[in-house]
Amino acid sequence: MALAPQTVALLRAARQLVQTLPADAVLLLAESDLNWETVLQHLDGCRLLVAAEDAALTARLKAHPKLTVLEINPGPTPTQERMSLALLEAVRRDQLRQGADVIALYNGIDTGEDGSEPLDTLSVIHLGEHIERLSAQDLRKLDTQVPLETLRAVVDLAVEIGREGREGHPVGTMFVVGDTRKVLTLSRPMNFNPFRGYSPEERDIRNAIVREQIKDIAQLEGAIIIRRDGVAVAAAMRIEAPDRGFTLSKGLGTRHAAAAAISKSTKAIAVTVSQSSGTVRLFQNGEVMLHIEPLARPVIWSRFRMESGDPNGTSRALVGRPLPVAERSNSP
């Protein structure tokens, strides 16, 4: 099975970028099986990490002796969310270090055609820009209190809210995850509880329908309380944790102070979305442990093309949309 010419061009560009930047690894998001021997030949000298679109493809890839496969459970999620899951999994498994540079290859442009090209986009990602203090050790520490699957779901949802807003308007909100009983003793309702009377399945944030409903609920004042199993418990909650024992950076308001306070007073993880900027911050023990910068508003995908504008003559694939973890472009 020969690789498409466009795929070969991208693989060659990725290898050249790994050598010239230099970069730590190439991350390939696979939506179908490829001729992996040929892929590895074009990426000779590069460390390749592969994340598949579904469990069946993951199982097939794991059978290949030369591939390092990242096991993720993305479900029917957009490409940028699967990219986030793959990068976080790579950090958790010590496959990538804090501050690593990664060349990502994936199918990110929906042209509405036959979809014959398995890869059409290349991105240069610097993890240190948006995962400032998050290392494999930090993730394991967080995982002892809140399961990583739940934490990922909440962070991904917060990123979507920060990027998209709601009905064209920016939205700021806060999620408090885990240690639910103690959190509820340190908060009080500001409005009706929109989750009351629904089954756990109808309140599970890993459900795509529930996630869309929570985006509407996030417009209400107050925090959204999430159990460690991903089930939403309450919304529009005023946090009344003691305002002491932590130091907040200048410019952060009451929402971030409440997040720092509740994470300091309990074993919960607090995730905030800034209404003014869309920035997402994760708080544990009163400190910011994860910082995701504002994302560009959605743009229309353009046709894939290669440009040669680098002073060194390196060709680059243009990227239509930033990723939720981080993305750095070398173009002017």
N, C-alpha and C positions, 0 to 999 in steps of 0.2 A: 504494500500500500504506500504509494508515493505521497510525499507531502506537497501541498499546494505551493506554487511559487511565492505567494504572499506570505505564507507561514515560514518558508525558508528565509525570506528577506528579513522577517521579524526576528527569527532565531539568530541570524548573523548580526543584526543590529544589537540584539541583547548581549551577545558575546563581546562585541566591540565595546559596549558601554561598561560591562563588567571589568574589562581590562583597562579602560581609560579613566574611569571615575576615581578609584576603582569601586566596585560594588561587592557586597558579601555573598549574594546568592541571586538566582533567578527563580521566581515563583510563577508557576504555570497553572492557571485555572483550566482544567480540562472538562469539556462538555461531551467529548467522545473519545474513543480510543485512537491513538496515533501510532505511527511507526516509530516506536520509542528508541530503537537502535539508531535511526537516522537523526532523531531529535538530539540524542546524546552526542552524536558525532558533530553536529553543528554547534553544540554548546561545550565542546571539549575544553577542559580546564575550568569550567564553571560548576559551582555547586547548584544542583537543581532540586527544588522542592515542588511537589505536585499535589494539588487539591482537586478532587473530582466533584462533579455536580451532584451525584447521587451515590447511594450505598453500593449499588450493583457495580458501578464503574470503579469505585474505590476498591472493592474486593478484587477485581481483575488487575488493577494497577499494583496492588500489594503483592501479587504473585510474581511481578517482575523483579528479579534480583538486584537490578541496578538503580531502582527508583526509590527516592525517599518520599513516602506518601503521608500527607497530613490528613488525618481522619477528622472530618467535620460533619455536622448534621444541619446543612443549610435549609433544607426544605425548599418550598417555592419562593425564594427570596431574590431580590435584585443582585446584580453582579457585585456592586460595591459592598453589600452586606456579606456576601460570601468571601470577598477579599478580606474584610475585617476579621471574620472568623478564622480564616487560614493564617493570617499574620499573628493573631493572638495565640493560636495553637502552636505556631512555630516558636514563639517566645516562650510559651509554657513548657515546651519540650526541649528548650535550650538549643534549638536549631538556628535561632537568630538571637543576637545580642541586643541589648539596649543601645539605640543609636545606629543600628545597622542600616546600610543602603541596600535596597532591593530593587531588582528589575522585574516588573510584573508583566506577564503576557496573558491575555485573555480575550474573549469574544465580547466586546462591549458596545458595538455599534449595530443597532437593529435597523438594517437597510430595507427590510420588507421584501427581500429577494429570496433566493432559494436556500440561503444560509449554508452554502457549501464550504465556506472558509471557517475552519475551527478556531482560528486566531486572527484578530484584526486590529488589536490595540496594544501599545506598549506604554507603561508608566514607570517613572522613576520615583521610588518611595523612600523617604528618610524617616525611620521610626522615631528617632529622637525628637522630631519636631512636634509630635502630637502624643507620644507615649513617653512623656518626660521622665517619669520615675518608675514606670511599670517594667519590671523584669520578671524572669521566670520565678524567682523567689517570692516576689510580691504577689504574683498570681496564685501561687500555692498557698500563701498566707491568707489571701482573700477567700480561697476555695475552702478553707477549714470552717468558715462561718457561713458563707453563702455559696451554694453549688455554682460552679463555673458556668453551667448551662443557663441558669437563671440570671446570673450577672451579665452574661453576654446579651441575653434577650432584652434586659432593661437598658443596657448601654446602647444597643442598636436602636431601640425605640426612642431613646433620648436624642440620638443623633438624627433620626428621621424628623422628629419634632423641631429640632434646632435648624435643620436645613429647610424643611418644607413650610413650617408654621401651620396655619389652618385658614383656609379660605382667603389666602393672600395676605394674611396678617401674621407677624411674628408672635410666637407663643413662648412664655417662660413658665417653667414648672419644676417640681422636685419629686423624686421617687425615694422612698425609704424602704430598703430591702432587708429582711431578716430581723431576728430578735423581736418579733411582732408584739408579743405580750407586753414587754417593757416599753416599746415605742408607744403603744396605745395609752399607757399610763402617763406618758409625757406629752400627750397631745389631746386636743379636743376638737369636735366638729364645728366647722364654720357654716356648713350648709347640709342639705340632705346627703345621705350616702347612696350614690348611684349604683353601688354593687350589691346592696342589700336585697336578699330574696332570690339571687341567682345561684345556680349550682357552681361548684368549683370548676367544672369544665367550661362554663360560660364566663369565667373570670380569669382564665389562664392566659397570661400575656404571651405565651408561645404560640397561641392560636392567632392566625392572621386576621380573622374577623374581630377578635377582641382587641388586637393592637390598633385597628382603625378606630374602634369605639373609644379607646383610651385617649387617642389624639384629640377627640372632641372633649372628653372629660378634663384633659390637661388645661383647657382654657379657664377652668374654675380656679379661684384663689385657693391656696393651701397645697399640702403635700398629698401624694398618692402612696398609700401603704401597701407593700407587696410582701407576701410570705416568702420564705426561703425556697418553697417549691414552685414559685412563679405565679401563685394565685393572688389576685388583687383583693384586698380586704376592705379598704376604705379610701375615700377621696375627700378633698376639701377639708383637710385636717390642719389645724394650726399647731405648730410645733412649740412646745413650752419647756424644752430642755434647758438646764442651767447654762447661762451665757458666760462660761469661764473654762479655763484649762486649755485654750487653743489660741492661736494667733492667725488672723485673717489678713490676706494681702490687701493693700490699698486698692480701692475701686470696686471691691465686691460688696454687695448690698445685703439686705436682711435675709433674702432667700439663702444666700451662701452662708450667712452666719447661723441660720437655723440648721442647715445641713451639717456644718461643722459641729454644732452643739449636740445634735442628736447622735451623730456618729461618735462623739467623745463620751457621751453619757450611756451609750448602749453598745452592743456588738453589731449593730446594723451598719449597712453600707448606704450612704446617701448619694444620689446622683442628681445634679442640678442642670437645668437648661437656662441659659441667660436669655431673657427676652430681647435685650438690646443688641446682642451680637450672635446668638445661637450657639455660643461656646458651651460645651458639655464638660462638667467636672465631676469626678468621683471622689467622695470623702470617706476616709476611714480613720477612726481615732482622732478626729478633729483636723486631719491633714488632707491635702489634695494628693491623691495617689494616681489619678489619671486625668489628663487634660487634652481635650480634643478641640482644636481651633475651629473658628467659624467656617462653614462650608459655603461655597458659591451656590447661588440659586440655580435651579435646574436650567439647563440649556438644551437646545435641539441638537441631536447627534448630526454630525456632518459625514460626508463620505470619507472613508479612510484614504490617506495619502501619505507619501513619504516626502520629507523635506531635507535639504542639506543646507543648514544655516549655521552649523557649529564651526567655530574658528579652526578646529582640527579636522574639519571635513567629515565629521561623523553624521550619518543620517539618523533622523529621529522620527518616530511615529507620533503624530499629533493625537492628543487625548481630548475627548469631548467633554468630560465631566470629572471633577475631583472625587477622590475616594474618601470614605468617612474616617479612615485611620490617618492617612496622610498622603500627600502627593506633592512632588516638587517638579516643576517644569524648568528645563534649561533654556526655553525659548524666551525672547525678550518680552 
